[in-house]
């Protein structure tokens, strides 16, 4: 599937899917020309980003 199709399936932006592919977070994904190809059975990777402003109200 394409990055756009994965984005719709996983409910994230296609830009985020492309970043995950570039960073090697999606097993089996590869770049074909200018587009990434992702296996249809690929699972959405866990979000490893950290929050900078995690303020808790007291």
N, C-alpha and C positions, 0 to 999 in steps of 0.2 A: 504494500500500500504506500501511498505518498505521505509526505509530512502533513499535508492538509487533511487527508483522510484520518491519520492517526490523531491529529489535533481534535477533530470532531468526535472521534470515538472516545478519547480520553478527557474531553472537555477542558483542554488547555489551548494556548495559542500555537499556531504553526511555527512561529519564531522560537518558542520554547522547545518544540519538538526538534527543530533543526539544531539548536544548541545542545540538546541531549545527544543527538546523533554525532555531532562534532566532537563532543567530550567522551564518546564511547560508552555512554550509559544505556544504550539500547542494543542488546546483543543481536547480531545478524544484520544490522543496518549498514548500508553502504551507499556511497555516492556514485550516481550514474549521470555523467555530464554535470549539470548544475543542480540536479535534484537528488534528494536522498530517497532510497527505497528501504522500506521497513517490512520485515516479515509480518504476514497477516496474524500470526499467533503471538506476536510480541506483546509483552505485558508492559503497562505503564510503570516506569521506574519510580522509586520513592523520591520525594522532593527533598533533596539534601541541602537546599539553600537555608541560610540562617537569617533570622530577623534581626535587624539592627536596632530598631526602636521597640523593644518588647517591654513597654511600661505597664506596670501593674498599679491599679488604683487601690488606695487603702482606705 
